[in-house]
Amino acid sequence: MSKRKIKKGDRVRFTVGIRSVQGIVKEDRGPIGIKGRHLYLVEFHSRPASSSLIELPADELAAAGAAGPAGI
């Protein structure tokens, strides 16, 4: 997804361990990663009743479609 500009509010897909999960971009952290990699703060549901935040580089994110009314 590095060719397309990722924006706050975009729905993205990424891998956590062996699971593929979806989340919502909460913040564009900028090119602060190793060797200037662009990082994003992403919120996802780790369990049905709780959400988690994770910081990921753009090259580990893929578009997942539009966000629903609940946000995730």
Buried (B, 14 or more C-beta within 10 A) or exposed (E): BEEEEBEEEBBBBBEEEEEEBBBBBBEBBEEEBEEEBBBBBBBBEBEEEEEEEBEBBBEBBEEBEEBEEEEE
